[in-house]
Amino acid sequence: MNGEFDLTPKMLIYIEFAWQSVYPDAHQEKPHVNFASDNVYGVHPSIMQAMVEANARLTDVSYCHDDGAAQVEAALSKIFEKDVKAFFVMNGTGANSLALSTICPPYGGIVCHETSHINTDECNCPELFTSGAKLITLAGEHNKLSPKAVETKLQGFVHGEHGPKPSALSISQATELGAVYTPADISALSAVAKSHGLKLHMDGARFANALAYLGCTPAEMTWKAGVDVLSFGGTKNGAMILECVVFFDLKLAEDFLYRRKRAGQLLSKGRFLSAQMLAYLKDGLWLENAGRANVLAAEVAAAFENSAGVRLAAPVEANEVFPIMQRHMFEGLQAAGAYFYEWPLDGLEADQVCGRFVLSFATPQDDVNKLTALVKRLGN
């Protein structure tokens, strides 16, 4: 795949209409390049076609009990090299929060990084779905947890029932600063967690990007390293609505059907989820998409690294780039039409700012070229 997709005239008309809805003055001045998120891009044509074909079936079994759902579970069991239980949900927040509800009681505690998505971007949903569990946050370089930090924190829980009972450890793969846990990293964290009776959850919103970077197997990065339950993301990597909770410890899945329904995360027309997942997994499309996004991120990172006065906040190991630059460069990039976020980061000097650039499977190569040219011009 070269990142080029054939668009029909109808699709082009739709894209233009959507663009004008967001940017009413689009014909006068369109934003040049958009690196705000991998969520800003649309659906891969193969996945969209799969949904069209699912829609062509006059009827199908509802509530995620269609044949496609069973096929997905079989496909994931093959990919992960063991029998798994897999349940579709409608977003990453639901996936994380419901997964955590299976491994942490209301009186429990969930150890996570202080910048983790469950702590900063899910509006207390993990606490809601667990009926009151407490998030126990830690710092860590590149937003990664270390076994030593986790061990030290857990050793401090000496007040018994007067505090939350540490019950779960949650890690993000890749982290919110674009770093990746290796299988060895995960195994070391799992060993600490298991020694204290904790289950291990992985937020895999960018699971495919991490896997494409590491080159290991899905099994090596999950259950073989001690992961009990995975939030398997697809929306950021080419799907429309595609999040799945995957259980490697099958006992944890026994009441998940009820948890999902109670949380309002059960889609009645579930065949559109299974159709997406089957297309996503077919012929390795999920890894192909992630690999292209990672390659583009490496190009952007190289441009920033070669620019005077710029350093990266973290190694680029997935599809996100976090350059620390002078304020004038940040403003110059935005003024020239580069759309991206300013990212909060401790330890910056008064005139420094950290930006976040996210690459997608569908980011045009031409947009990357425009950005790198801007970086080169403003950095000299």
ZITA-V148956 format. One record per residue. RES is the residue in one small letter. D_FIRST is the distance of its C-alpha to the first C-alpha in Angstrom with 1 decimal. Layout:
res & d_first
RES & D_FIRST
RES & D_FIRST
//
This chain:
res & d_first
m & 0.0
n & 3.8
g & 5.7
e & 7.4
f & 9.1
d & 12.0
l & 15.1
t & 18.3
p & 21.6
k & 22.8
m & 20.0
l & 20.5
i & 24.2
y & 23.7
i & 21.7
e & 24.5
f & 27.2
a & 25.8
w & 25.6
q & 29.2
s & 30.3
v & 29.4
y & 30.3
p & 33.2
d & 33.6
a & 29.9
h & 31.0
q & 33.2
e & 30.9
k & 27.5
p & 26.3
h & 24.0
v & 21.6
n & 21.4
f & 21.0
a & 23.6
s & 21.5
d & 18.3
n & 20.5
v & 20.7
y & 17.3
g & 16.9
v & 15.4
h & 11.9
p & 12.4
s & 12.3
i & 14.9
m & 16.8
q & 17.0
a & 18.3
m & 21.0
v & 21.9
e & 22.5
a & 24.5
n & 26.5
a & 27.3
r & 29.3
l & 32.8
t & 33.7
d & 32.5
v & 34.1
s & 34.2
y & 34.1
c & 31.2
h & 33.1
d & 30.9
d & 29.6
g & 26.0
a & 27.4
a & 28.8
q & 25.6
v & 23.8
e & 26.6
a & 26.4
a & 22.6
l & 23.2
s & 26.2
k & 24.2
i & 21.6
f & 24.5
e & 26.6
k & 29.6
d & 31.0
v & 30.1
k & 31.2
a & 28.7
f & 29.6
f & 27.7
v & 28.9
m & 28.0
n & 27.3
g & 27.1
t & 30.8
g & 31.8
a & 29.8
n & 31.3
s & 34.8
l & 35.1
a & 33.8
l & 36.4
s & 39.1
t & 38.9
i & 39.6
c & 41.9
p & 45.2
p & 46.7
y & 48.9
g & 46.1
g & 44.1
i & 40.4
v & 39.7
c & 36.7
h & 35.7
e & 37.5
t & 34.3
s & 32.5
h & 31.1
i & 33.7
n & 36.4
t & 35.3
d & 33.1
e & 34.2
c & 37.7
n & 39.7
c & 37.8
p & 37.9
e & 41.6
l & 42.0
f & 40.1
t & 41.9
s & 45.2
g & 46.0
a & 44.4
k & 44.4
l & 41.5
i & 42.6
t & 40.6
l & 40.2
a & 38.9
g & 36.6
e & 34.7
h & 31.2
n & 32.0
k & 32.1
l & 35.1
s & 37.0
p & 39.1
k & 42.1
a & 41.9
v & 41.4
e & 44.3
t & 46.6
k & 46.0
l & 46.6
q & 49.8
g & 51.1
f & 51.4
v & 55.0
h & 56.5
g & 55.7
e & 55.7
h & 56.4
g & 52.7
p & 49.4
k & 48.6
p & 45.4
s & 43.3
a & 39.6
l & 37.3
s & 34.0
i & 31.2
s & 28.0
q & 24.7
a & 23.5
t & 26.7
e & 27.5
l & 27.4
g & 24.0
a & 25.5
v & 24.6
y & 27.2
t & 26.9
p & 28.2
a & 31.4
d & 31.8
i & 31.4
s & 33.8
a & 36.3
l & 36.3
s & 36.5
a & 39.5
v & 41.3
a & 40.5
k & 41.6
s & 44.8
h & 45.8
g & 44.8
l & 41.7
k & 38.6
l & 35.1
h & 32.6
m & 29.1
d & 27.5
g & 23.9
a & 22.6
r & 19.9
f & 20.2
a & 16.5
n & 16.3
a & 19.4
l & 18.2
a & 15.0
y & 17.5
l & 20.2
g & 18.5
c & 21.3
t & 21.5
p & 22.0
a & 25.5
e & 26.3
m & 25.4
t & 27.4
w & 30.4
k & 30.9
a & 31.4
g & 33.7
v & 31.8
d & 33.6
v & 31.5
l & 28.0
s & 26.8
f & 23.2
g & 21.3
g & 18.4
t & 19.3
k & 18.2
n & 14.7
g & 13.7
a & 16.8
m & 19.9
i & 22.7
l & 21.7
e & 24.0
c & 25.6
v & 28.5
v & 28.2
f & 31.5
f & 31.9
d & 35.7
l & 36.2
k & 39.7
l & 38.4
a & 36.8
e & 40.0
d & 40.8
f & 37.4
l & 37.5
y & 40.6
r & 39.2
r & 36.2
k & 38.4
r & 41.0
a & 38.5
g & 37.2
q & 33.7
l & 33.8
l & 31.8
s & 33.8
k & 30.9
g & 29.0
r & 27.0
f & 24.7
l & 24.0
s & 23.5
a & 21.2
q & 18.9
m & 19.1
l & 18.6
a & 15.3
y & 14.4
l & 15.3
k & 14.1
d & 11.9
g & 11.5
l & 9.6
w & 12.1
l & 11.5
e & 7.7
n & 8.8
a & 11.7
g & 10.4
r & 8.6
a & 11.9
n & 13.9
v & 12.7
l & 13.5
a & 16.8
a & 17.7
e & 17.5
v & 19.8
a & 22.0
a & 22.5
a & 23.6
f & 26.1
e & 27.3
n & 28.2
s & 30.1
a & 33.9
g & 35.3
v & 32.1
r & 31.4
l & 28.9
a & 30.5
a & 28.4
p & 25.9
v & 22.3
e & 21.0
a & 18.6
n & 17.3
e & 20.8
v & 22.8
f & 26.6
p & 28.3
i & 32.1
m & 33.3
q & 36.4
r & 37.2
h & 37.2
m & 33.7
f & 32.5
e & 34.4
g & 33.3
l & 29.6
q & 30.4
a & 32.7
a & 30.0
g & 27.8
a & 25.7
y & 25.8
f & 26.0
y & 28.6
e & 31.6
w & 31.6
p & 35.0
l & 35.7
d & 39.0
g & 40.6
l & 39.5
e & 42.0
a & 43.4
d & 41.2
q & 38.0
v & 35.3
c & 32.1
g & 29.0
r & 26.0
f & 22.6
v & 19.9
l & 16.1
s & 13.8
f & 10.2
a & 11.0
t & 13.1
p & 12.8
q & 12.7
d & 15.9
d & 17.5
v & 17.0
n & 18.5
k & 21.3
l & 22.1
t & 22.2
a & 24.4
l & 26.7
v & 27.0
k & 27.9
r & 30.4
l & 32.0
g & 32.1
n & 34.2
//
